[in-house]
Amino acid sequence: MRRLSVLLALVLSVGIFASTGWARSANYMGTRTGAPGESDCTSCHSGTVNAGSGDAFIVAPSQYIAQETLSVYVSVKNKGMTRWGFELTALDGSNQRAGTLIRTDATHTQLGNDATSGRQYILQTSTGTHNGTADSCMGWNFKWVPPAQGTGPVTFYMSGLACNASGNTNGDSTYTTSLTIPEQIVVGVQDDSHATRPRDFALLQNWPNPFNPSTSIEYVLSRSTNVRVVVFNLLGSAVAVLDQGVRPAGRHKLTWDATDAQGRPVPAGVYFCRLETEDAAQVVKMLLLK
């Protein structure tokens, strides 16, 4: 009778896991990001990596300044899937933990650390899988505090998962991606008030990206200068001028509502935002979804 009770308990526990396919997401897992020395989501879910029409991507500023907090957005897309997940870690050039990941949405994300490697991870919670959400794209937001100055480029490694909520792991899709962010070195600092000053000329990646119907664009100037911010389409034609004139040193924020110079909505697709100053220029790629 005791053996029957134990067997029944085992069957029930397996059944609960199989019915969700994500029961373990309530607890920290980690080491599934596709980073050097790590596996990815296929270690628990069937299927090949980066197959089919889906994708995973990471959106973050194009540069980081040591110990200045940045916003990061990650997303997984696969039309027709209904449950979602991700795991991400940030590593330096020696594949060691770089900076600190900060959870800003406790309902949908959780943090964990690997005692062996010292790496830190952020991933979805059970609620964060958005079970039953039939959408082509799902995303999560969090923040990251970069490491000390002189660390050099930092790479985010991410494994994303799109599931069909079939009650088992068959037919699920895994996507891996990485994003390397160079360090923006502080120069000419004379006092402790430098933390609020811009250090260099930079056009930051628009946020959100992909976007619909509008997106924010920020740029930083180390000195007062004449600027021009223009959006171009894939053909190289100017679509809209977002800013123009002499601007003071500091951080400047713009918004593009996906309209042209005449206020007409532009079609979905890839666009480029170009910041031009008196002696430099920088471009970021933007994706408009509709």
C-alpha positions as CSV (number, residue, x, y, z in Angstrom):
1,M,0.0,0.0,0.0
2,R,2.9,2.3,0.9
3,R,4.5,1.6,-2.5
4,L,1.3,2.4,-4.3
5,S,1.0,5.8,-2.4
6,V,4.6,6.7,-3.4
7,L,4.0,5.7,-7.0
8,L,0.8,7.7,-7.1
9,A,2.6,10.8,-5.7
10,L,5.3,10.5,-8.4
11,V,2.7,10.2,-11.1
12,L,0.9,13.2,-9.9
13,S,4.0,15.3,-9.7
14,V,5.1,14.4,-13.2
15,G,1.6,15.1,-14.4
16,I,1.6,18.6,-12.9
17,F,4.9,19.4,-14.5
18,A,3.8,18.0,-17.9
19,S,0.5,19.9,-17.8
20,T,2.3,23.2,-17.5
21,G,5.6,22.6,-19.2
22,W,6.8,25.5,-17.1
23,A,6.4,24.5,-13.4
24,R,10.1,25.0,-12.7
25,S,10.1,28.6,-13.9
26,A,8.8,29.5,-10.4
27,N,12.3,28.6,-9.1
28,Y,15.6,29.9,-10.2
29,M,17.3,27.7,-12.9
30,G,20.1,29.7,-14.6
31,T,23.0,28.5,-16.7
32,R,20.7,28.3,-19.8
33,T,21.7,31.4,-21.6
34,G,23.9,30.1,-24.4
35,A,26.9,31.9,-22.9
36,P,30.3,30.3,-23.1
37,G,30.3,27.1,-21.1
38,E,26.5,27.1,-20.8
39,S,23.6,25.3,-22.5
40,D,20.4,26.9,-23.7
41,C,16.7,26.2,-23.4
42,T,16.9,23.0,-25.5
43,S,18.5,21.4,-22.4
44,C,14.9,21.1,-21.1
45,H,12.8,21.6,-24.3
46,S,12.9,19.7,-27.5
47,G,13.7,21.2,-30.9
48,T,16.6,22.9,-32.6
49,V,18.1,26.3,-31.9
50,N,17.2,29.4,-34.0
51,A,15.0,27.5,-36.5
52,G,11.9,28.7,-38.2
53,S,10.5,32.2,-38.3
54,G,11.0,33.2,-34.7
55,D,13.7,35.3,-33.1
56,A,15.0,36.7,-29.8
57,F,16.6,40.1,-29.4
58,I,18.1,42.4,-26.8
59,V,17.6,46.2,-26.8
60,A,20.0,48.3,-24.8
61,P,22.0,51.6,-25.3
62,S,24.8,51.4,-27.8
63,Q,27.4,52.2,-25.1
64,Y,27.6,52.1,-21.3
65,I,29.3,54.4,-18.7
66,A,30.7,52.6,-15.7
67,Q,28.2,52.2,-12.9
68,E,25.5,54.3,-14.5
69,T,22.2,52.4,-14.5
70,L,20.8,51.5,-17.9
71,S,17.4,50.1,-19.0
72,V,17.4,46.8,-21.0
73,Y,14.5,45.2,-22.9
74,V,14.5,41.6,-24.1
75,S,11.9,39.9,-26.3
76,V,11.0,36.6,-27.9
77,K,8.9,36.4,-31.0
78,N,7.3,33.5,-32.8
79,K,3.8,33.8,-34.3
80,G,1.3,31.3,-33.0
81,M,3.0,30.4,-29.8
82,T,1.3,31.0,-26.4
83,R,3.9,30.8,-23.7
84,W,7.2,32.5,-23.3
85,G,10.5,32.6,-21.4
86,F,14.1,33.8,-21.4
87,E,17.3,33.7,-19.4
88,L,20.1,36.3,-19.6
89,T,23.5,37.0,-18.1
90,A,26.1,39.8,-18.6
91,L,29.7,38.8,-18.9
92,D,33.0,40.7,-19.4
93,G,35.8,39.8,-21.9
94,S,37.0,37.0,-19.5
95,N,33.5,35.5,-19.3
96,Q,33.1,36.6,-15.7
97,R,30.1,38.4,-14.2
98,A,29.9,42.0,-15.4
99,G,27.9,44.5,-13.4
100,T,24.6,43.9,-11.6
101,L,21.2,42.9,-13.1
102,I,18.3,44.6,-11.4
103,R,14.7,43.3,-11.4
104,T,12.2,46.1,-11.9
105,D,9.1,43.8,-12.4
106,A,8.9,41.3,-9.6
107,T,5.8,39.8,-11.0
108,H,7.3,38.7,-14.3
109,T,11.0,38.4,-13.7
110,Q,13.3,36.9,-11.1
111,L,17.1,36.9,-10.3
112,G,19.5,34.1,-9.5
113,N,23.2,33.5,-9.0
114,D,25.4,30.5,-9.9
115,A,27.6,29.6,-6.9
116,T,30.2,27.8,-9.1
117,S,30.8,30.5,-11.8
118,G,29.6,33.5,-9.8
119,R,27.5,34.6,-12.8
120,Q,24.2,36.4,-12.2
121,Y,21.0,35.7,-14.2
122,I,17.6,37.2,-14.8
123,L,14.7,35.1,-16.2
124,Q,10.9,34.9,-16.3
125,T,8.7,33.8,-13.4
126,S,5.7,31.4,-13.9
127,T,3.5,34.5,-14.3
128,G,6.1,36.0,-16.6
129,T,5.6,33.2,-19.1
130,H,2.3,34.9,-20.0
131,N,0.6,31.5,-20.3
132,G,-2.1,31.5,-22.8
133,T,-1.1,34.8,-24.5
134,A,-1.3,34.1,-28.2
135,D,0.9,36.8,-29.5
136,S,3.7,37.0,-32.0
137,C,6.1,38.8,-29.6
138,M,6.6,39.0,-25.8
139,G,9.0,41.1,-23.8
140,W,10.5,41.8,-20.4
141,N,12.1,45.0,-18.9
142,F,14.8,45.2,-16.3
143,K,17.9,47.4,-15.5
144,W,21.6,46.8,-15.4
145,V,24.3,48.6,-13.4
146,P,27.6,48.3,-15.4
147,P,30.8,47.3,-13.8
148,A,33.8,49.5,-12.8
149,Q,35.5,51.7,-15.3
150,G,38.1,49.9,-17.4
151,T,36.2,46.7,-17.7
152,G,35.8,47.0,-21.4
153,P,33.1,45.6,-23.6
154,V,30.3,43.6,-21.9
155,T,28.2,41.0,-23.6
156,F,24.6,40.1,-22.8
157,Y,23.9,36.4,-23.6
158,M,20.3,35.3,-23.8
159,S,18.3,32.2,-24.6
160,G,14.6,32.8,-25.4
161,L,11.8,30.2,-25.5
162,A,8.5,30.2,-27.3
163,C,6.1,27.4,-26.3
164,N,2.9,26.0,-27.7
165,A,1.5,25.1,-24.3
166,S,0.7,21.6,-25.5
167,G,1.3,20.0,-22.1
168,N,4.8,18.8,-23.0
169,T,8.0,20.2,-24.4
170,N,7.5,18.9,-27.9
171,G,7.3,21.6,-30.6
172,D,8.8,24.4,-28.5
173,S,11.2,26.8,-30.1
174,T,14.5,28.1,-28.6
175,Y,16.3,31.2,-29.8
176,T,19.8,32.4,-28.7
177,T,21.2,35.8,-29.2
178,S,23.9,38.1,-27.7
179,L,24.7,41.8,-27.7
180,T,28.1,43.4,-27.0
181,I,28.1,46.9,-25.5
182,P,31.4,48.9,-25.6
183,E,32.4,51.0,-22.6
184,Q,32.3,54.8,-22.9
185,I,35.5,55.9,-21.1
186,V,35.3,58.9,-18.8
187,V,38.0,61.5,-19.6
188,G,38.9,64.9,-18.1
189,V,37.0,64.4,-14.9
190,Q,38.1,67.0,-12.3
191,D,35.7,66.5,-9.4
192,D,33.1,64.2,-7.9
193,S,30.2,65.9,-9.7
194,H,31.1,64.1,-12.9
195,A,28.4,61.5,-12.4
196,T,25.7,63.8,-13.7
197,R,27.7,65.1,-16.7
198,P,27.8,63.7,-20.2
199,R,31.2,62.2,-21.1
200,D,31.1,62.0,-24.8
201,F,29.1,62.4,-28.0
202,A,26.6,59.5,-28.3
203,L,23.3,58.6,-30.0
204,L,21.6,56.0,-27.8
205,Q,19.5,53.2,-29.2
206,N,15.8,54.2,-29.5
207,W,13.4,52.8,-26.9
208,P,11.4,50.7,-27.4
209,N,12.7,49.0,-30.4
210,P,10.9,47.4,-32.2
211,F,8.1,50.0,-31.6
212,N,4.5,51.0,-32.4
213,P,3.3,53.7,-32.6
214,S,6.1,55.9,-31.2
215,T,9.7,55.6,-29.8
216,S,12.0,57.7,-27.7
217,I,15.4,58.7,-29.0
218,E,18.1,60.2,-26.7
219,Y,21.5,61.7,-27.5
220,V,24.3,63.1,-25.3
221,L,26.6,66.0,-26.1
222,S,29.8,66.8,-24.2
223,R,29.7,70.4,-25.3
224,S,27.3,72.9,-26.9
225,T,27.2,72.3,-30.7
226,N,25.0,72.5,-33.7
227,V,23.0,69.2,-34.2
228,R,20.6,67.7,-36.7
229,V,18.6,64.5,-36.0
230,V,17.0,63.0,-39.1
231,V,15.1,59.8,-39.8
232,F,15.9,58.0,-43.1
233,N,14.2,55.0,-44.8
234,L,15.9,52.0,-46.4
235,L,16.3,53.9,-49.7
236,G,18.3,56.7,-47.9
237,S,15.6,59.3,-48.3
238,A,15.0,61.7,-45.4
239,V,11.6,61.0,-43.8
240,A,11.5,63.5,-40.9
241,V,13.8,66.0,-39.1
242,L,13.4,65.4,-35.4
243,D,15.8,68.1,-34.1
244,Q,17.9,70.9,-35.6
245,G,19.9,73.8,-34.2
246,V,22.5,74.6,-31.5
247,R,21.9,72.4,-28.4
248,P,23.7,72.7,-25.0
249,A,25.8,70.0,-23.5
250,G,23.8,67.3,-21.8
251,R,21.3,64.6,-22.5
252,H,18.5,65.4,-25.0
253,K,15.3,63.3,-25.5
254,L,13.2,63.2,-28.6
255,T,10.1,61.3,-29.7
256,W,9.3,60.0,-33.2
257,D,5.6,59.1,-33.8
258,A,6.3,57.3,-37.0
259,T,5.1,60.1,-39.3
260,D,6.9,61.9,-42.1
261,A,7.6,65.6,-42.5
262,Q,4.0,66.2,-43.5
263,G,2.6,64.3,-40.5
264,R,1.5,61.3,-42.5
265,P,2.0,57.8,-41.0
266,V,4.9,55.9,-42.5
267,P,4.7,52.2,-43.4
268,A,6.1,49.5,-41.1
269,G,9.7,48.6,-41.7
270,V,13.3,49.5,-41.0
271,Y,14.4,53.1,-40.5
272,F,17.6,54.8,-39.5
273,C,18.0,57.7,-37.1
274,R,21.1,59.8,-37.8
275,L,22.6,62.3,-35.4
276,E,24.9,64.9,-37.1
277,T,27.0,67.4,-35.2
278,E,29.7,69.8,-36.4
279,D,32.4,67.2,-36.6
280,A,30.7,63.7,-36.1
281,A,27.7,61.6,-36.9
282,Q,26.2,58.4,-35.6
283,V,23.3,56.2,-36.8
284,V,21.0,53.7,-35.1
285,K,18.6,51.2,-36.7
286,M,14.9,51.3,-35.8
287,L,12.2,48.8,-36.5
288,L,8.5,50.0,-36.8
289,L,5.9,47.2,-36.4
290,K,2.3,47.5,-37.3
